[in-house]
Amino acid sequence: MPLGYIARRLAQLALILFGVSVVVFLMLRLIPGDPAQLLLGEMASPKELASLRAQLGLDQSWPEQYWIYLTNFLQGDFGTSVRTGAPVIDEILPRLMATLELSLVGMLIASVFGIAAGVISAVRQKSFVDYASMFMALVGVSMPIFWLGLMLIYLLAVKFPVLPMMGRLGMEMELPQVTNLLLVDAVLAGQWGAFWDAAWHLILPAFTLATIPMAIVARITRSSMLEVLNKDYVRTARAKGMVEAVVILRHALRNAFLPVVTVLGLNLGILLGGAVLTETIFSWPGLGRYVVDSLMGRDYAAVQACILIFAALMVVINLMVDLVYVMLDPRIRVNE
C-alpha cells in the first residue's frame, strides 16, 4: 500500500480545505444583505442591530472574523447557527448521514444497472438490446431530475400508491438513532420492519437521483468494453475454449473497469453535493436542503461547514479512486 502517496494526498487535503475556506468566507460576505437585519426584521432599531452584530462577531474586520473561525474550526468547533441557536456540528451530522445514505443507495443502483446495461450492450453490439439500452441511457441523461421525481411521485405514490412519496421512515415507526443511517440503525436494533420501511422510502428518491449517473455509467462501460473486446488477450482466451462468461467478466470487464471507476467516483461526489433537488422534491432531510436554507438565512457558519465537508468528501473519494486503480491494474504505480 503506497503510504507515502496517501500521506501526500492527505496533506493536499489540508491545503485544499484551507483554500476552500478562504474562498467561501469571502464569497459569503460579498452576498448582499445583513444577517442581523434578516434575523431581527426591518423594524429593528440601530442599537439592537449593533448589539446582534457584536454578538455574531460581524462588527470585526474580515481578517479577524476569519482568524476566529479558523481557530475554532481547528478545535472542532464549527460555530453556532444564527437561525436555530444550535451548534452547527449537531445539525450537520444527522443531515450528512441522510444525504450519504441516499447517495450511496443511488450510486449502488446506478452502478449495478449501468454496468450491466453497458456490458450487455457491448457484448450484443448493434442488436436490439444494444439500441434499446443506449436509447434509455440517452433519455436518462436528458430528463431533468425535478420533472422525473414529480412524475414518479404522481405515478407510484398518488395514481398507484405503492411507494411512499416523502420522508425517510413511516410516522408509526420508532427507531433509535445510532449512526443516523436508518438501514444500519434498523439492523443494529434488530427491527426488520423498520429496515424494510426505510428501504421502501429510499426507492423513489434513490432511483431519481441515480438516473443520470446510471446513464453515464452505461455509456462509458459500453465504450470501454468495446475497446477491450477487440484486444488480443480476449481473442486468445476465447480460442482456448474458456466459457464466454469467464472471458467477459474476468478478462474483459476487469480491464475495462478503470474508466468506469473514474466515472463512479466523480458521480458519487456529485451526488453527495448535488442532491438538493431530489431532497427538496421528496422532503428528504439531507445536507443539500440544509445548505439552501442556510444560504437564504445568511447563516455563515452553517454554509462554511457544509461546503468544507463537501470539499473534503470529494478529495477523499478521488484518493479512493486512485487506490482502486492500483488494485485493479498492478501495472499502475504511484510514486512513494
Buried (B, 14 or more C-beta within 10 A) or exposed (E): EBEEBBEBBEEEBEEBBEEBBEEBBEEBBEEEEBBBBBBBEEEBEEEEBBBBBEEBBBBBEEEEBBEEBBEBBEEEBBBBBBBBEEBBBEBBBBBBBBBBBBBBBBBEBBBEBBBBBBBBBBBEEEEEBBEEBBEBBEEBBEBEBEEBBEEBBEEBBEEEEEBBBEBBBBEEBEBEEEBBBBBBBBEEBEBEEBBEBBBBBBBBBBBBBBBBBBBBBBBBBBBBBBBBBEBEEBEEBBEEEBEEEEBBEEBBBEBBBBEBBBBBBBBBBBBBBBBBBBBBBBEBBBBBBBBBEBBEBBBBBBBBBBBBBBBBBBBBBBBEBBBBBBEBEEEEEBEE
